[in-house]
Amino acid sequence: MIKVKRTVKIAILLGVLLLVFVSGCMPGTDGGCSGPQAQGWSGFASNNSTICFGSMEGSVISLSPQARSDNKTFPAEGEWSYLIKTATPGNACGAMCAPSSAASGKGIYDTPLVVGDLVFVGTYTGKIYALNANRGVVRWIYPREGYETVGAIVGDIITDGQSIYFGSANGKIYALDVLTGDFKWEFLTSDKIWTAPVLDNGVIYAGNYGGNVYAISAETGREIWSIKIPSAVASSMAVKDQLLYFGTFDRFLCAVDKANGQEKWKFQAGNWFWATPVVRGGTIYASSLDKNVYAIDAFSGKEIWKFAGDSQMVATPAVTDKYVYAVSEKGILYKLDIANGDKINSIPIGYTVYSNPYAEGDMVYIYARDHTVYAVDTVNNVITWNFSSAIK
């Protein structure tokens, strides 16, 4: 196990992270707190002919790009919205129904996960909802009605098709049955988990607020190995071939051997790597709060190119065969050449963006802080439609 003494500077950075989730603010360039309160920053998931996301109002929404382009009244065919609600004390709602009570008022931070005919979403109030992907009705909720919640869920849910796995602010990683929501196992780490784990060949890799990285058996929930690093894990995990990648609060993007956690390389930027690194081929594409998007050789950790945006890059870039789509905190969408990072074009959304962009063909979808989804045609460089998540 690797042990490194924390510095005062790292302790301050960790305090800022706690401030982000307690107060709902985002990190500033000076390490302080800036901007409006965060109310959720869900990205998008493909749901057949629709795209699904979690709103800042606490709803899970499935949108049809075609219906929105045709300016049809919501919900059009195939569209739906489900408002996450908070359980009422004493309400004996069964496992197959939704609690009937007042709205939680909490936004959704994780991007929904679509598995077959189910959509899964975790809430800041500590519950997992499994919804029918076609109609948006509840299949099951975990924990069941009347049971204590599991703590804030901020990172995305992952799956192997049989189980779903997620981390919680209570420091635990959970495994549930996909179809029933039945509990399989839990694994207690040393500190809070704000990010998403990653799954590869039956092993779950996860990092926490205390600077610990774990490899855990997906079948049994038992630890395979763990390491201690100098700083909190700032980004969700990514894995490719033999290496595991993640960002840390001491401004590094790290690569470790997935077999034993041994460090392979570290790449330092001017600020945190908050966004999840994207691995495509032999290259990592990573956004940093230092305003840059980096292309880094996945095997050596050497910089291939970087692109400087107008402000912090909070969101994970969307990467296709030819382009990297990166959106800045101030709401500028950049279309970059994947080979060299050259800017092809850019378009202002007009509002702050923390959510990850989603690319489908030449269209990019962005959920901005004005509670609006924007559909951007990146060929003609225009916003073709927008949709407010503040549904009445």
N, C-alpha and C positions, 0 to 999 in steps of 0.2 A: 504493500500500500504506500502511495506517495503522500508525504505530509509536508506541507509548506506553511510557515507561519504567516498569518494575515498581517497586513500593514494597516495603519490608520486610514490610509486612502481607500483601500478596498472596503473597509468597514463603513466608510461614508457612502460609497457607491451602493452597498447593500441596503443602507438606510433609505437611500433614494428609491430603490426598487420597492421596498415596503410602502413608501409614501405613495407611489404610483397606484397601488392597488387599494390602499386604505382611503386615500383622498380622491382617487379617480383621475389624477393628473398625469400628463406625459412628461418624459424627461426633456430638459432643455439642453442646449449646446454646452452650457457651463456646468452640467451635472446637476443643476437644480430642477425645479418643477415649473413647467410653463404650459400655456395653452388651456383650452376649456376642459372641463371634467370629461374623462372617458366614460362612455355609457355602453361599451361593447364595441368590438371591432371584428365581427365575423366576416369571413370570406365566403366564397361561393363554391357549391358542389353541383356537379351535373346530375340531373334527375330525369333521365330519358330526354324528353323534348323541353324540359324546363330547367331552370337553375334555382337552387335552394340556398337560402342564407338566413342567419339569425339577425333580427332587427334590434335597434337600440331601445325600442319600446318593449322588448321581451317576447316578440313573436317569431315563430319560424314561418317563413314565407317561401312558396314555390311559385316562380314567375315564368311565364312563357314569353321568350323574346319575340316570337312572331306576333302574339296577341298584343304585346306592348308596342311593337312597331306599327301595328294596325290601329293603335289607340282605342282598343276595346275596353269596356268597363270591367274593372277588376271585381271578382275573379272571373276570368273567362274560362273556357273549357281547359281542364288540366291544371288550373291554378288553384291555390288554396292558401289559407293563413291560419295558424294555430297560436293562440295567445297562451304563453306559459303562465301558470297560476301558482300561488302559494297555498299550501294546505291549511285548512282551518282546524284548530284544535278540536278533537272529538269527532271529526268527520270520518265516518267509517267507509271510505271509498275503497272498493276492492282493487286488486292488482290490475284489472283490465279496464278500469275507467279512470277518468281525469278528475281531480279535485275541483269542486265547484266553489270558488272563493274569489276574493279580490285579486287583481293583477299584482305581480310582485314589484313592478316598477324598475326591475333590473334588466339591463341589456344583456345580450348574449355575446360572449367573447370567442368561443370556439367555432370553427367552421363545421357545419353539419356533415355527417358521414352518411352516405347512401350505400346500403348493402341489400341487394335484391329489391324486395318490395317494402323495405323499411328505411326511414330516415332517423338517425340518432343525433341528439344534441344534448350537451351538458350545460348546466346553468350555474351562474355565480352564487345562487342560493343552495347549491349542493345536490342537485338531482340529475339523473339521466332520463331523458324521454325517448321512447321508441314510437315513432309515428308511421302510419301507413303512407307510403310514398306517393300514392295516387290521390288520396283524399285528405290527408292531414289529420286523421283521427288517431287517438292514442291506442297503441297496442299494449304497452306496459310502461311502468315508471319504476325507477330504482333510486333510493330505497322506497319500499312500499309505503302506503299511507299509514301514518302513525309511528313510523320509525325515524330515528335521528338522521339528518342529512349528513353527507360525507365531507362537507367543506367545499369551498369555492372551486369550481372547475373552469379553468381559463384556457389551458392547452387543448388541442384537438384530440378527439377519440380516434383510435386506430383499431384495425381488425385483421384476423386471419381467415375470416369467413365463418368460423365456428364460435368465436368469442370476440368481445370487444374489450379494449384495454384503455385506461385513462389514468391520469395523475390528478391529485387533489391538493388543495392548500393545507390539508391536514397531514401532508407528508407521505401519504400512501398511494400506491398504485393498485388498481383494482382490475379483476377479470370477471366479466359477466357473460352468461350464455346469450348469444345473439337473438335467438328466437323467443326466449322466455324471460330474459333479464335475471335469471337465477344467479346467485352469488357463486363464484368458483373459488377465488382466493383473493387475498390482499397481501401486499408486501409493504412493510413500514420502512421508510428511509429516515435519514437523520434530520430532515428539515422540509420546509414547504416546497411544493412543486407547482410552478406557474407555467410550465412549458409542456409540449407534447413529447411522449416517448416515440421511438421508432421500433419496428419489428422486422427481423431478418432471420430467416432459417430457424424459426422456433425460439429465438432469443429476443427479449425486449431490452432496449437500451434507454436509460432515462437519466436525467440530471436534475439536481435540486438547488435550492437557494443557499444551502450550506456548502456548496462547492464539492459535492459528491457526484460521481458518475457510477451507474450500476449496470451490470448485465444480469438479467433475470430469466429463468426458464419460463416460457409462455405456458407450458403445460402444468407445471407444479407451483410456480410462484417463488421458487427458491433461488437464492443468490448464486451466481456463477463466479463473478468477480466484482470488485469495486475499487475505485481509486479516489484519492483526495487531490483536488487541484487548488490553486491559490485564490480562486475567485468563484463567485456564484455563476451558475450556468444561465446565460442570458437568453439563448435561443433554443428552439426546439431542435431535436436531433435529426440528422440525415445519415444514411449509410450507403456505401457503394463498394462492392467487392470486399476487400479486407479491412477497409477503414471506416471509422465513425467520425462524423464532423459535427461541431457545435461551436457557438459563440459564447464568450465569457465577458464578465463585467470589467475585466482589466484590459479590454480592447483587443483581445486575441480571437482569431478563428483557429480552432484546434483540430488536429487530426490524430486519433489514437487507434491502435490496433484493436479490432473488435474481439479478438481472441483473448486478450489479457489486459487491455487498457493502457498498454505501453505507448508513450507519446512518440509520434512520428515526425510531426512538425507543428509549428505555430506561426501564424501570420498576423502581424500587428497592424491595426488601422488607427485612425485618429480619434475614434470613439467606439462605443459598443457595437457589436453585431447583435442587434435585437431580433432581426428577421431570421427565419429559418433558411439555412443555406440550401441552394438547389443544385443537385449534382446531375449533370447531363454529359454522357460520354466520359471523357477524362477531365472535365472542367467543372469547377464550382462557381456558381454565380451567387454573390452575397451582397446584400445591402447593408450599409452601416449608417449609424447616426452621425458620422463625419461628413455626410452629404454625398458620399461616393457609392457607386455600384462597382464591385470588383469581379473580374474573371480571374480565377486562380487555378493553377495546375493542381489537379486532385491528388497527384502522387508525390510531387515535390514541395508544394506549398508556395511556389513562386508566382508572382503576379504576371498575368498575361496582358491584361489591360484594365483600365479603370475609367469610369465616367463620372464627372462631377455634376450633380444636380443643383438646384437652387436652394434646397433646404434639406433637413434630415431625411434619410430614407428609412422609414419605420417599417414599411410593408415588404413582404417577400416578393421578389419579382416573378412575373409569369414568363416562362421560357418556352419557346417553340423551336422548330428546326432552324429557322432563319433569324428570329428576333428575340430580344430581351425587352419585356415591357416593365418599366419601373415607374412607380408613382411616388412623388415626394410628399412630405408632410403638408406642404403648402398647396398641394393639389395639382401639380403639373405631371401629366402622363408623358413619359419619354418612350419612344420607339427606337431601340438601339440595334445596330448590326451585331449579330451574335459573334461574328468572327473577330471584330476589332473594337467594338464598343462605340463606333461612330454614331452620332445622332442622325436618324433619318428624318424624324419630325417630332414635334411635341404639341400638346394641346392642354390649355388650362381648364381644369374642372371648375375652379372658382371657389372651392371650399377645402378645408383641411381633410386629409385622408390618413387613416391609420390601418384600414383594412387591406387585405391582399387583393390585388387585381386578379381577374380571371379571364383567360384568353380562350376564345373558341373561333377558329378560323381567323378572319381579319377583324373580328369584333373583340373588344375588351370591355369588361364590366367592372365598375368601380362603385363601392358604397362609401359615400362621403359623410362628413360630420353634420351636414344639413339634413340628415336622415333620408337621403335620396340616392337611388341607384342610377348611375349614368351608363348608357351604352354608347361606346365610342367606336366609330368606323375608322380604323387606323389607316385605311387606304386613302379615303377622301378627307381624313383628319377632321371629322365633324362628330358632334354628339347627335345621335339619331333619335334617341328618346330618353326620358327620365321617368322615374317612378318614386313617389314618396312612400316610405314605410310607415308613416303615421296614418294608418288605415283606421277609418271610423268604424 
